[in-house]
């Protein structure tokens, strides 16, 4: 895997224990990547921009996962 484009989007960082903290971290990663995407577009850097889009897709997926309510199994 490529190096993260921003420090907050580094997938090797430890996620917080609480669901709110995990969602905040995912949103922070998305915000920093959105800023980086605009910068890369202005500079016309195609390959880094493609990597940025990949990381945005990843962090959108992570944000969607951590936003799900906890699973509660039904008693049988």
N, C-alpha and C positions, 0 to 999 in steps of 0.2 A: 504494500500500500504506500501511497505517496505521503510525504510530510504534510501535516495540516497547513492550510493557508493562513490561519490565525490561531493564536494561542487558545482562545476560548472554544475553538472548534476541534481541538485535539481529542480524538476519540479514545486515547489512552489515559486521559485524565479520569480520576476517580469520580464517580457520580455521587451526589449527596444521598444520604440514607432516606430522607423524606421525599414524598412524591412532589410536594411543592418545590423543593430545592432542585429536584431532577428536571421538572418542567422549566423552572427559571434558567437552569444551565442550558437546556436545549434552546430556549428562546434567545439567550445571550449569544450562543453560537450562531444562530440564524441571523441575528442582527449584525454581528461582525462580518459574517459571510456576505450579507447583502451589501454592506459598505465596501467590502473587497471586490465584489462583482462589479459595482459601479466604477470603481477605480480601474479595474482591468479592462472594462469596456472602453473607458476614455483613452487608455493607453493602446488599445487594439491588440492585446496579447491573447491570441486565440487558445493556445494550449493551456495556460493557467486558467483561463476563463472556463474552459471545458472541465477542468478539475474542480473549479469552484462550484459549477453546476452539480457535479457529482456529490460534493460534500453537502450542498444545500439539500439535495434529495435525501441523503442519508439522515441529516439532522431533522428534516421534516418528518421522516419516518419515526425517528426516536421521539420527537415531540408528540406525535400521535400515540405512540405506545405508552408513554408515561402519563398521558392525559386520560387514558382509560381507567374506569373505576376498578378497584381490586376485584378479582374473581372470588366469588363465594360459592363453594360447592353446596348443593342441596343435601340435606340429611335424608338417608334412605331408610 
